[in-house]
Amino acid sequence: MAKVTSRRGAKMVTEGGDVLAAEDVQALAVEAEAGYDLSHARRQLGRPSLGSGVSPRVSFRTSVTLYQAARERAASEGRSVSELAREAMERYVVHPA
């Protein structure tokens, strides 16, 4: 689950920048209070590799405008921003025009 931050009277926002409605917060609270059956949980450390071996992490900063445009494009295509960024980087580095 995403990390959520809040200040008294402020909107609840996930680490990814999504604003949680009161209904979302209530649903998460109900789910947590019901408890989780961890006997069926898979234990996996980290995210799965994108190929064989370790997948290195690439991190960079960008403008809010570019980030929002990337989020919108990724959402419209049913993909993640990470998938979009990987494709853009591959096109630029591996398959330059």
DRENDO-1510 file (C-alpha; in Angstrom, 1 decimal, always signed):
<recs>
REC; n; res; u; v; w
REC; 1; MET; +0.0; +0.0; +0.0 .
REC; 2; ALA; +1.2; +3.5; -0.7 .
REC; 3; LYS; +2.4; +5.7; +2.1 .
REC; 4; VAL; -0.2; +8.3; +3.0 .
REC; 5; THR; +0.5; +11.7; +4.6 .
REC; 6; SER; -2.0; +14.0; +6.2 .
REC; 7; ARG; -2.3; +17.2; +8.2 .
REC; 8; ARG; -5.3; +18.1; +10.3 .
REC; 9; GLY; -7.9; +19.5; +7.8 .
REC; 10; ALA; -5.7; +18.7; +4.8 .
REC; 11; LYS; -6.3; +16.3; +2.0 .
REC; 12; MET; -4.9; +12.8; +2.3 .
REC; 13; VAL; -2.4; +12.2; -0.5 .
REC; 14; THR; -0.5; +9.1; -1.4 .
REC; 15; GLU; +3.3; +9.1; -2.1 .
REC; 16; GLY; +2.4; +9.0; -5.8 .
REC; 17; GLY; +0.3; +12.2; -5.5 .
REC; 18; ASP; -3.1; +10.7; -5.7 .
REC; 19; VAL; -5.7; +12.4; -3.4 .
REC; 20; LEU; -7.7; +9.9; -1.3 .
REC; 21; ALA; -11.4; +10.7; -0.8 .
REC; 22; ALA; -13.0; +10.1; +2.6 .
REC; 23; GLU; -14.6; +7.0; +1.2 .
REC; 24; ASP; -11.2; +5.6; +0.2 .
REC; 25; VAL; -9.8; +6.2; +3.7 .
REC; 26; GLN; -12.9; +4.6; +5.3 .
REC; 27; ALA; -12.6; +1.5; +3.0 .
REC; 28; LEU; -8.9; +1.1; +3.9 .
REC; 29; ALA; -9.7; +1.4; +7.6 .
REC; 30; VAL; -12.5; -1.2; +7.3 .
REC; 31; GLU; -10.1; -3.6; +5.5 .
REC; 32; ALA; -7.3; -3.1; +8.0 .
REC; 33; GLU; -9.7; -3.6; +11.0 .
REC; 34; ALA; -11.0; -6.8; +9.5 .
REC; 35; GLY; -7.4; -8.1; +9.6 .
REC; 36; TYR; -5.3; -9.8; +7.0 .
REC; 37; ASP; -4.8; -13.6; +6.6 .
REC; 38; LEU; -1.1; -13.7; +6.2 .
REC; 39; SER; -1.0; -17.5; +6.0 .
REC; 40; HIS; -1.6; -17.3; +2.2 .
REC; 41; ALA; +0.7; -14.3; +1.6 .
REC; 42; ARG; +3.7; -14.8; -0.7 .
REC; 43; ARG; +7.0; -13.5; +0.7 .
REC; 44; GLN; +8.8; -11.7; -2.0 .
REC; 45; LEU; +11.6; -9.1; -1.3 .
REC; 46; GLY; +11.6; -6.2; -3.8 .
REC; 47; ARG; +10.0; -6.1; -7.1 .
REC; 48; PRO; +10.3; -8.8; -9.8 .
REC; 49; SER; +13.2; -8.4; -12.2 .
REC; 50; LEU; +12.5; -7.0; -15.6 .
REC; 51; GLY; +14.7; -9.6; -17.2 .
REC; 52; SER; +17.3; -12.1; -15.9 .
REC; 53; GLY; +19.2; -11.0; -12.8 .
REC; 54; VAL; +18.9; -7.7; -11.0 .
REC; 55; SER; +17.1; -4.7; -12.6 .
REC; 56; PRO; +19.0; -1.5; -11.8 .
REC; 57; ARG; +17.0; +1.4; -10.6 .
REC; 58; VAL; +17.1; +4.7; -12.5 .
REC; 59; SER; +15.9; +7.8; -10.7 .
REC; 60; PHE; +15.7; +11.4; -11.9 .
REC; 61; ARG; +13.8; +14.6; -11.2 .
REC; 62; THR; +11.5; +16.3; -13.7 .
REC; 63; SER; +9.2; +19.3; -13.8 .
REC; 64; VAL; +5.6; +19.0; -12.5 .
REC; 65; THR; +4.3; +19.6; -15.9 .
REC; 66; LEU; +6.2; +16.8; -17.5 .
REC; 67; TYR; +5.4; +14.4; -14.7 .
REC; 68; GLN; +1.6; +15.2; -14.9 .
REC; 69; ALA; +1.7; +14.7; -18.7 .
REC; 70; ALA; +3.5; +11.4; -18.2 .
REC; 71; ARG; +0.9; +10.3; -15.7 .
REC; 72; GLU; -2.0; +11.3; -18.0 .
REC; 73; ARG; -0.4; +9.5; -21.0 .
REC; 74; ALA; +0.4; +6.4; -19.0 .
REC; 75; ALA; -3.2; +6.3; -17.6 .
REC; 76; SER; -4.7; +6.8; -21.0 .
REC; 77; GLU; -2.6; +3.8; -22.3 .
REC; 78; GLY; -3.3; +1.6; -19.2 .
REC; 79; ARG; +0.4; +1.6; -18.3 .
REC; 80; SER; +2.6; +2.9; -15.5 .
REC; 81; VAL; +4.8; +5.9; -15.7 .
REC; 82; SER; +7.7; +3.5; -15.2 .
REC; 83; GLU; +6.8; +1.6; -18.3 .
REC; 84; LEU; +6.4; +4.8; -20.3 .
REC; 85; ALA; +9.8; +6.1; -19.0 .
REC; 86; ARG; +11.5; +2.8; -19.9 .
REC; 87; GLU; +10.1; +2.8; -23.4 .
REC; 88; ALA; +11.1; +6.5; -23.9 .
REC; 89; MET; +14.6; +5.8; -22.6 .
REC; 90; GLU; +15.0; +2.7; -24.8 .
REC; 91; ARG; +13.9; +4.6; -27.9 .
REC; 92; TYR; +16.3; +7.5; -27.2 .
REC; 93; VAL; +19.3; +5.4; -26.2 .
REC; 94; VAL; +19.0; +2.0; -28.0 .
REC; 95; HIS; +17.1; +3.1; -31.1 .
REC; 96; PRO; +18.1; +6.7; -31.8 .
REC; 97; ALA; +16.6; +8.4; -34.8 .
</recs>
